[in-house]
């Protein structure tokens, strides 16, 4: 913890969010001082020609260079989107016995403590929040758990409108639980972000914006999602101020697109793979495995 990251109460954080606007994109030194609010178009973004020039001069392997690999298309309709299209909540895709939310909390919090008798359920810890730059004390409880939320860096609705609606259910579940696309963050800021992309929302902590946009680019590159023209130019604007920002590890060990999830022929195959019992929404799930309809197969 540093002096510039004071501990703040949830009420104080929410009050600050309601009272203030997001800081300008000038954290990378490229935009004027106008401060866009969440949900509005950013101002001062590089135009098409300037964005192309920045990308062309990017170091190989950088996040800025990867922006040039993204397909540019219009946003598809949001029709048909539901959270359930990306699996039934948090799923134990890595089969370590813990759901993804608890995995991310354990990864991103410091001083984490687990529920008595469990090495999985995180009940408390400290978050150095990348989006606000503040330090937040997490306490699991009905009125406190939402102070820290797990953000999909590339929002599920945004992914749906830029290619994911064409995927099968297993791939969408994998995407929704991919650690590369997940961060523990300030809850109110996560709510404020909604399904915004780089053109409409950036973290108010300007020192984190390069890493944030680089992660979005890595996720979209890895899963073959497209971007809008405005999003591409906004990403290029941010990353042009930090051209050496590396592209974070791509999903599925760097494969351009994730491999097809495991398909099990029957419960004997599920058990042989050490995946039993298998839960609805996990890769390889088949309704035929669930004879009693309780969402748990091959028991």
C-alpha positions in Angstrom: 0.0 0.0 0.0 1.3 3.5 -0.9 0.4 6.9 0.5 -1.6 7.7 -2.6 -3.8 4.6 -2.0 -5.8 5.5 1.1 -8.2 3.1 2.7 -11.7 4.4 2.0 -15.2 3.3 3.0 -17.7 2.0 0.5 -19.9 5.0 1.2 -17.1 7.4 0.5 -16.2 5.7 -2.7 -19.8 5.7 -3.9 -20.1 9.4 -3.0 -17.0 10.2 -4.9 -18.2 8.4 -8.0 -21.5 10.2 -8.0 -19.9 13.5 -7.5 -17.0 13.3 -9.9 -16.4 12.5 -13.6 -13.9 10.1 -15.0 -10.5 11.5 -15.6 -9.5 12.3 -19.2 -7.7 9.8 -21.4 -4.7 12.1 -21.2 -3.0 9.6 -18.8 -1.0 8.6 -21.9 -0.4 12.3 -22.8 -2.4 12.4 -26.0 -5.7 13.9 -25.3 -6.9 17.3 -24.1 -8.0 17.9 -20.6 -11.7 17.5 -21.2 -13.0 14.8 -18.8 -15.5 12.4 -20.4 -18.1 10.8 -18.2 -18.9 7.1 -18.3 -21.2 6.2 -21.1 -20.1 9.2 -23.4 -17.9 9.1 -26.4 -14.3 10.0 -25.6 -12.9 13.2 -27.1 -9.5 13.8 -28.7 -9.1 10.3 -30.0 -6.7 9.8 -32.9 -8.4 9.8 -36.3 -8.2 6.9 -38.7 -5.0 8.1 -40.4 -3.2 8.9 -37.1 -4.2 5.6 -35.5 -2.9 3.7 -38.6 0.4 5.6 -38.3 0.7 4.8 -34.6 0.0 1.1 -35.2 2.4 0.9 -38.2 5.2 2.1 -36.0 4.5 -0.1 -33.0 7.2 -2.5 -31.7 6.6 -6.1 -32.7 4.8 -8.1 -30.0 3.4 -5.0 -28.4 -0.3 -4.5 -27.5 -0.3 -1.5 -30.0 0.9 -3.8 -32.8 -1.8 -6.3 -31.9 -4.5 -3.6 -32.4 -3.7 -3.7 -36.1 -4.6 -7.4 -36.2 -8.1 -6.8 -34.9 -11.0 -7.0 -37.4 -13.0 -3.8 -37.6 -16.7 -4.2 -38.0 -19.9 -2.6 -36.8 -21.5 -3.6 -33.6 -24.1 -6.4 -34.0 -27.5 -6.2 -32.3 -27.7 -7.1 -28.6 -30.7 -9.2 -29.4 -30.7 -12.5 -27.6 -28.1 -11.6 -25.0 -28.5 -13.0 -21.5 -25.8 -13.6 -18.9 -26.9 -17.3 -18.9 -25.6 -17.5 -22.6 -22.1 -17.5 -21.0 -22.8 -20.3 -18.5 -24.6 -20.7 -15.3 -22.7 -18.2 -13.1 -19.1 -18.9 -12.0 -17.9 -22.3 -13.1 -14.9 -24.3 -11.9 -13.4 -24.6 -15.4 -9.9 -25.4 -14.1 -11.3 -28.2 -11.9 -9.4 -27.1 -8.8 -12.5 -27.4 -6.6 -13.1 -23.6 -6.5 -15.4 -21.5 -8.6 -13.9 -18.8 -10.7 -15.0 -15.9 -8.5 -13.1 -17.3 -5.5 -10.1 -18.1 -7.7 -9.9 -14.5 -8.8 -10.4 -13.1 -5.3 -7.6 -15.4 -4.1 -5.3 -14.2 -7.0 -6.0 -10.5 -6.7 -6.4 -9.9 -3.0 -3.6 -9.7 -0.5 -3.9 -11.1 3.1 -6.8 -13.2 1.9 -8.5 -15.4 4.5 -10.7 -18.4 3.8 -13.9 -19.6 5.4 -13.2 -22.0 8.2 -12.7 -25.5 6.9 -12.3 -24.3 3.4 -9.3 -23.5 1.2 -11.5 -22.0 -1.5 -14.1 -19.6 -0.2 -12.5 -16.2 0.4 -14.1 -14.3 3.3 -11.8 -11.3 3.6 -8.7 -9.6 2.1 -7.3 -6.3 0.8 -7.6 -5.1 -2.8 -5.2 -2.6 -4.3 -7.9 -1.6 -6.9 -6.4 -1.1 -10.3 -9.4 1.0 -11.6 -9.5 3.6 -8.9 -6.0 3.3 -7.4 -7.6 3.0 -3.9 -7.2 0.3 -1.3 -10.4 -1.5 -0.5 -11.0 -3.9 2.4 -13.1 -6.9 1.2 -15.4 -8.6 3.6 -17.8 -11.3 2.4 -21.4 -10.6 3.5 -24.8 -9.6 2.3 -24.1 -5.8 2.5 -20.3 -5.9 1.8 -19.5 -8.5 -0.9 -20.4 -6.2 -3.7 -17.7 -3.6 -2.7 -15.3 -5.8 -4.6 -16.7 -7.3 -7.9 -15.1 -9.5 -10.6 -15.1 -7.5 -13.8 -15.1 -9.1 -17.3 -12.4 -6.8 -18.9 -14.1 -7.4 -22.2 -17.7 -7.3 -21.1 -19.9 -10.3 -21.9 -22.5 -8.1 -23.7 -19.8 -6.4 -25.7 -18.4 -9.8 -26.7 -21.8 -11.0 -27.7 -22.2 -8.0 -30.1 -18.7 -8.6 -31.6 -18.6 -12.3 -32.4 -19.5 -14.3 -29.3 -23.1 -14.9 -30.3 -21.8 -17.2 -33.0 -20.0 -19.4 -30.5 -21.3 -22.6 -28.9 -22.2 -22.6 -25.2 -19.0 -24.3 -24.1 -16.8 -21.7 -25.7 -18.8 -18.8 -24.2 -18.5 -20.5 -20.7 -14.7 -20.8 -21.2 -14.6 -17.1 -22.2 -16.6 -15.9 -19.2 -14.3 -17.8 -16.8 -11.0 -17.0 -18.5 -8.6 -15.5 -15.9 -7.1 -13.3 -18.5 -10.4 -11.5 -18.9 -11.2 -11.2 -15.2 -10.1 -8.7 -12.5 -11.2 -8.0 -9.0 -12.1 -4.3 -8.9 -14.0 -1.6 -7.1 -17.7 -2.7 -7.3 -19.3 0.7 -8.0 -16.8 1.3 -10.8 -17.6 -2.0 -12.3 -21.3 -1.1 -12.3 -20.4 2.2 -13.9 -18.5 0.6 -16.7 -21.4 -1.7 -17.7 -20.6 -3.1 -21.1 -18.4 -0.2 -22.2 -15.5 -0.8 -24.5 -12.3 1.3 -24.8 -14.2 4.0 -26.8 -16.8 4.6 -24.0 -15.2 3.7 -20.7 -11.7 3.7 -19.2 -10.5 3.4 -15.6 -10.2 6.7 -13.7 -6.8 5.6 -12.6 -4.8 6.9 -15.5 -1.7 4.9 -14.6 -3.6 1.7 -15.3 -5.1 2.5 -18.6 -2.3 1.2 -20.8 -2.4 -2.2 -19.0 -6.2 -2.2 -19.1 -6.5 -1.6 -22.8 -3.6 -4.0 -23.6 -5.6 -6.7 -21.7 -8.7 -6.0 -23.7 -6.7 -6.2 -26.9 -5.2 -9.5 -25.8 -8.6 -11.0 -25.0 -10.2 -9.9 -28.3 -7.1 -11.1 -30.3 -7.1 -14.4 -28.5 -10.8 -15.1 -29.1 -11.2 -13.6 -32.5 -13.6 -10.9 -31.5 -13.8 -7.8 -33.6 -13.8 -4.1 -32.6 -15.6 -1.0 -33.9 -13.7 1.7 -35.6 -14.2 4.0 -32.6 -12.9 1.3 -30.3 -9.9 0.6 -32.4 -8.9 4.2 -32.6 -9.4 4.7 -28.9 -7.2 1.7 -28.1 -4.5 3.0 -30.5 -4.7 6.4 -28.8 -4.1 5.0 -25.3 -1.4 2.5 -26.4 0.4 5.1 -28.6 1.4 6.8 -25.3 3.0 3.5 -24.1 4.1 1.8 -27.3 6.2 -0.8 -25.5 3.3 -2.1 -23.4 3.4 -5.8 -23.9 0.4 -7.9 -25.0 -0.6 -10.0 -22.0 -0.6 -13.8 -22.4 -3.3 -14.8 -24.8 -6.0 -17.3 -23.8 -5.3 -21.0 -24.0 -1.5 -20.8 -23.8 -1.2 -18.3 -26.5 -3.3 -20.0 -29.1 -5.0 -17.5 -31.4 -8.3 -19.1 -30.6 -9.1 -21.5 -27.7 -9.1 -25.1 -28.7 -12.5 -26.9 -28.7 -13.5 -27.9 -25.1 -13.2 -31.6 -24.2 -16.2 -33.7 -25.3 -17.0 -36.8 -23.2 -18.7 -39.8 -24.8 -20.2 -40.9 -21.5 -19.9 -40.8 -17.8 -17.1 -43.4 -17.9 -15.1 -41.0 -19.9 -15.9 -38.1 -17.5 -14.7 -40.3 -14.6 -11.6 -41.4 -16.4 -10.6 -37.8 -17.0 -11.1 -37.0 -13.3 -13.9 -34.6 -14.1 -16.7 -36.3 -12.1 -19.0 -35.1 -10.9 -19.4 -32.6 -13.8 -21.6 -29.5 -13.4 -24.0 -27.9 -15.9 -22.1 -25.2 -17.8 -18.7 -26.8 -17.4 -16.7 -27.7 -20.6 -17.8 -31.1 -21.9 -21.2 -31.0 -20.2 -24.0 -33.0 -21.7 -27.6 -33.1 -20.4 -27.5 -36.9 -20.8 -25.1 -37.0 -17.9 -27.8 -35.5 -15.5 -30.4 -38.2 -15.0 -32.1 -36.5 -12.0 -32.0 -33.0 -13.4 -30.1 -31.4 -10.4 -27.4 -29.8 -12.6 -24.8 -32.4 -11.4 -23.8 -35.2 -13.8 -22.0 -38.5 -13.5 -22.4 -38.5 -9.7 
